[in-house]
């Protein structure tokens, strides 16, 4: 059995400050890398204890890769490191298609969630993303890609608001809150000696309950509506083929799900050039 873990940094145990903990040039980033590695390792241990043979872990968080400490992983982990732009969808499809369960570790809530710790939707942050009429953040899109390849999302960890978002999207999956949000950069933090056993136990339960979960799929044609922060971002994003400009901030794409996902990623990469 193979588990595919897609982690992020903002929802990890002990992480609450942006950019001090989330940017590789800042003073607390190395500490955050260690915390992220520990959370992912705990989840991997739980999955293996419950019967997983392999745990594939994507580098996660931002595009530069190398966000965790490679030589601290358990033996069953296969770490997919490197720049995200160097991982084509065709190559990742092979990983998804051979996986039995999808875990999202350290997830932050979507942009605008009250008391969501470091809430945002992609980078540069977009104001709103709607998929088939439903507000969605990064968590939903990650699960939808896995669902496209028939891999069910079984486990999520993050702040309490990220867990609530997961339960709204995916129903009764296994979910662990590692902190309680008080504001965008403020939280009641649980120490690692509390969260790591919780993460390990939750991951094990997810594997034990795996036959209860279904892939999170988007109906097709898939309609995505993206509202950017300012018109310069939308101007740049309009370079993506087959998108329709609705107003100063908003673009629409409609088509097969995988093409919609590619269009979204393309719009975001174009918009990055205008983030300042």
C-alpha positions as CSV (number, residue, x, y, z in Angstrom):
1,X,0.0,0.0,0.0
2,X,1.3,3.4,-0.9
3,X,0.4,6.7,0.8
4,X,1.0,10.0,-0.9
5,X,1.6,12.9,1.5
6,X,1.3,16.5,0.2
7,X,2.5,18.8,3.1
8,X,2.5,22.5,3.6
9,X,4.3,24.6,6.2
10,X,1.7,27.1,7.5
11,X,-0.4,24.4,9.3
12,X,2.5,22.6,10.9
13,X,2.9,22.3,14.7
14,X,4.4,25.5,16.1
15,X,4.3,27.6,12.9
16,X,2.4,30.8,13.3
17,X,4.6,33.7,11.9
18,X,4.8,34.8,8.3
19,X,7.4,35.3,6.9
20,X,9.7,34.7,9.9
21,X,9.0,31.0,9.9
22,X,7.8,30.5,6.3
23,X,10.5,32.1,4.1
24,X,13.8,30.5,3.6
25,X,15.7,33.8,4.1
26,X,14.2,34.4,7.6
27,X,15.6,33.6,11.0
28,X,13.1,30.9,12.1
29,X,12.8,29.0,8.8
30,X,15.3,26.3,9.8
31,X,13.3,25.7,13.0
32,X,10.1,25.5,10.9
33,X,11.8,22.9,8.6
34,X,12.5,20.7,11.6
35,X,8.9,21.1,12.8
36,X,7.6,20.2,9.4
37,X,9.8,17.1,9.1
38,X,8.6,15.9,12.5
39,X,4.9,16.3,11.7
40,X,5.3,14.5,8.4
41,X,7.4,11.8,10.0
42,X,4.8,11.2,12.6
43,X,2.1,10.8,10.0
44,X,4.3,8.5,8.0
45,X,4.9,6.3,11.1
46,X,1.2,6.0,11.7
47,X,0.5,5.0,8.1
48,X,3.2,2.4,8.2
49,X,2.1,1.1,11.6
50,X,-1.4,0.6,10.1
51,X,-0.2,-1.3,7.0
52,X,1.4,1.1,4.4
53,X,4.5,-0.2,2.7
54,X,5.6,3.1,1.0
55,X,5.0,6.7,1.9
56,X,5.7,9.2,-0.9
57,X,6.2,12.7,0.5
58,X,6.3,15.8,-1.8
59,X,8.6,18.7,-0.9
60,X,5.6,21.0,-0.4
61,X,5.4,24.7,0.5
62,X,6.4,27.3,-2.1
63,X,8.3,26.4,-5.2
64,X,11.9,26.1,-4.2
65,X,11.8,22.7,-2.7
66,X,14.0,21.3,0.1
67,X,11.7,22.3,2.8
68,X,12.3,19.3,5.1
69,X,15.3,17.5,6.5
70,X,15.9,14.5,4.3
71,X,17.9,12.3,6.6
72,X,15.4,12.4,9.4
73,X,12.7,10.5,7.6
74,X,11.8,6.9,8.4
75,X,13.0,4.2,6.0
76,X,9.6,3.8,4.3
77,X,9.5,7.5,3.1
78,X,10.4,8.4,-0.5
79,X,11.0,12.1,-0.6
80,X,10.1,14.0,-3.8
81,X,12.3,17.1,-3.6
82,X,13.3,19.9,-6.0
83,X,11.6,22.9,-7.6
84,X,7.9,22.4,-8.2
85,X,8.1,23.7,-11.8
86,X,10.4,20.7,-12.5
87,X,7.7,18.2,-11.6
88,X,5.4,17.9,-14.7
89,X,1.9,16.6,-14.3
90,X,2.7,13.6,-16.5
91,X,5.4,12.5,-14.0
92,X,3.2,13.2,-11.0
93,X,0.4,11.2,-12.6
94,X,2.5,8.0,-12.2
95,X,2.8,8.7,-8.4
96,X,-0.9,9.4,-8.0
97,X,-2.0,6.4,-10.0
98,X,0.1,4.0,-7.9
99,X,-1.1,5.5,-4.6
100,X,-3.9,4.2,-2.4
101,X,-4.5,7.2,0.0
102,X,-3.9,10.9,-0.1
103,X,-2.8,12.8,3.1
104,X,-2.6,16.6,3.4
105,X,-0.3,17.6,6.3
106,X,0.2,21.1,7.7
107,X,-2.6,22.7,5.6
108,X,-3.6,26.4,6.1
109,X,-7.2,27.6,5.5
110,X,-8.3,29.4,2.4
111,X,-8.1,33.2,2.2
112,X,-10.5,35.1,4.3
113,X,-11.2,32.5,6.9
114,X,-11.7,34.2,10.3
115,X,-9.0,33.2,12.8
116,X,-7.4,31.0,10.2
117,X,-3.7,30.8,10.9
118,X,-1.7,32.3,7.9
119,X,-4.8,31.9,5.8
120,X,-4.3,32.4,2.1
121,X,-5.1,30.9,-1.3
122,X,-2.0,30.2,-3.4
123,X,0.9,32.5,-4.0
124,X,0.5,35.3,-4.8
125,X,-2.6,35.2,-2.7
126,X,-5.8,35.5,-4.7
127,X,-8.9,37.0,-3.2
128,X,-11.3,34.2,-4.2
129,X,-11.2,30.9,-6.1
130,X,-14.5,29.3,-7.0
131,X,-14.7,25.8,-8.5
132,X,-18.0,24.8,-10.0
133,X,-19.5,27.6,-7.9
134,X,-18.0,26.6,-4.6
135,X,-15.4,28.6,-2.7
136,X,-12.2,26.6,-2.5
137,X,-8.6,26.9,-1.3
138,X,-5.4,25.0,-1.8
139,X,-6.7,22.1,0.2
140,X,-9.6,21.5,-2.1
141,X,-7.5,21.7,-5.2
142,X,-4.9,19.3,-3.9
143,X,-7.6,16.8,-3.1
144,X,-9.3,17.3,-6.4
145,X,-6.1,16.5,-8.3
146,X,-5.8,13.3,-6.3
147,X,-9.4,12.5,-6.9
148,X,-8.9,12.9,-10.6
149,X,-6.6,9.9,-10.3
150,X,-9.1,8.1,-8.1
151,X,-7.0,8.5,-4.9
152,X,-9.2,9.3,-1.8
153,X,-8.2,12.0,0.7
154,X,-8.1,10.3,4.1
155,X,-6.2,12.6,6.4
156,X,-5.7,16.3,7.0
157,X,-3.8,18.2,9.7
158,X,-3.5,22.0,10.3
159,X,-5.1,24.6,12.6
160,X,-8.6,24.2,13.8
161,X,-10.0,26.3,11.0
162,X,-8.2,24.2,8.4
163,X,-9.7,21.1,10.0
164,X,-13.2,22.6,9.8
165,X,-12.6,23.4,6.1
166,X,-11.6,19.8,5.4
167,X,-14.6,18.4,7.1
168,X,-16.9,20.7,5.1
169,X,-15.3,19.6,1.9
170,X,-14.6,15.9,2.5
171,X,-16.9,14.8,5.3
172,X,-15.9,12.4,8.1
173,X,-12.2,11.9,7.2
174,X,-9.5,11.7,9.9
175,X,-8.3,15.2,10.8
176,X,-6.0,16.5,13.5
177,X,-5.9,20.2,14.7
178,X,-2.4,21.0,16.0
179,X,-3.2,24.6,17.0
180,X,-6.2,26.9,17.6
181,X,-6.3,30.1,15.6
182,X,-6.7,33.4,17.4
183,X,-5.9,35.5,14.4
184,X,-3.9,35.4,11.1
185,X,-0.6,35.3,13.0
186,X,-1.7,34.3,16.4
187,X,-2.6,30.9,17.8
188,X,-2.7,28.7,20.9
189,X,0.0,26.2,20.0
190,X,0.2,22.6,21.2
191,X,3.8,21.3,21.8
192,X,5.2,18.7,19.6
193,X,5.2,16.1,22.4
194,X,1.4,16.4,22.3
195,X,0.8,16.8,18.5
196,X,3.1,14.1,17.2
197,X,1.3,11.2,18.9
198,X,-2.0,12.7,17.8
199,X,-0.8,12.9,14.2
200,X,0.6,9.3,14.3
201,X,-2.6,7.9,15.7
202,X,-4.8,9.9,13.3
203,X,-2.8,8.6,10.3
204,X,-3.1,5.1,11.5
205,X,-6.9,5.4,11.8
206,X,-7.0,6.9,8.3
207,X,-5.4,3.7,6.9
208,X,-7.6,1.5,9.0
209,X,-10.7,3.3,7.7
210,X,-9.5,3.7,4.1
211,X,-12.4,1.8,2.5
212,X,-14.8,4.4,4.0
213,X,-13.4,7.3,1.9
214,X,-14.1,8.2,-1.7
215,X,-12.1,10.3,-4.1
216,X,-12.9,14.0,-4.1
217,X,-13.9,14.6,-7.7
218,X,-14.9,17.7,-9.7
219,X,-17.7,17.4,-12.2
220,X,-16.8,18.3,-15.8
221,X,-16.7,20.6,-17.6
222,X,-15.0,22.2,-14.6
223,X,-15.6,25.9,-14.2
224,X,-13.0,28.0,-12.2
225,X,-13.4,31.7,-11.3
226,X,-10.3,33.4,-10.0
227,X,-10.4,36.9,-8.5
228,X,-6.9,38.4,-8.1
229,X,-5.8,41.0,-5.6
230,X,-5.2,43.8,-8.1
231,X,-5.7,44.5,-11.8
232,X,-2.0,44.1,-12.6
233,X,-2.1,40.4,-11.5
234,X,-5.3,39.9,-13.6
235,X,-3.6,41.5,-16.6
236,X,-0.7,39.1,-16.4
237,X,-2.9,36.1,-15.8
238,X,-4.9,36.9,-18.9
239,X,-1.9,35.6,-20.9
240,X,-3.1,32.1,-20.1
241,X,-4.8,30.6,-23.2
242,X,-8.6,30.3,-23.3
243,X,-9.3,32.3,-20.2
244,X,-12.0,34.9,-20.2
245,X,-11.6,38.2,-18.5
246,X,-14.8,39.1,-16.7
247,X,-13.8,42.4,-15.0
248,X,-10.8,44.1,-13.6
249,X,-9.9,41.4,-11.1
250,X,-11.7,38.2,-12.4
251,X,-10.9,35.6,-14.9
252,X,-12.8,32.4,-15.8
253,X,-11.8,29.1,-17.4
254,X,-14.1,26.2,-18.2
255,X,-13.1,22.8,-19.6
256,X,-11.9,19.3,-18.5
257,X,-10.7,19.2,-14.9
258,X,-7.1,18.7,-15.6
259,X,-7.0,21.5,-18.2
260,X,-8.8,23.7,-15.6
261,X,-6.1,22.9,-13.1
262,X,-3.3,23.6,-15.6
263,X,-5.0,27.0,-16.4
264,X,-5.2,27.9,-12.8
265,X,-1.5,27.1,-12.2
266,X,-0.6,29.1,-15.4
267,X,-2.7,32.1,-14.2
268,X,-1.0,32.1,-10.8
269,X,2.5,31.8,-12.3
270,X,1.8,34.8,-14.6
271,X,0.3,36.8,-11.7
272,X,3.4,36.2,-9.6
273,X,5.3,38.6,-11.8
274,X,3.0,41.5,-10.7
275,X,2.7,40.7,-7.0
276,X,4.5,44.0,-6.0
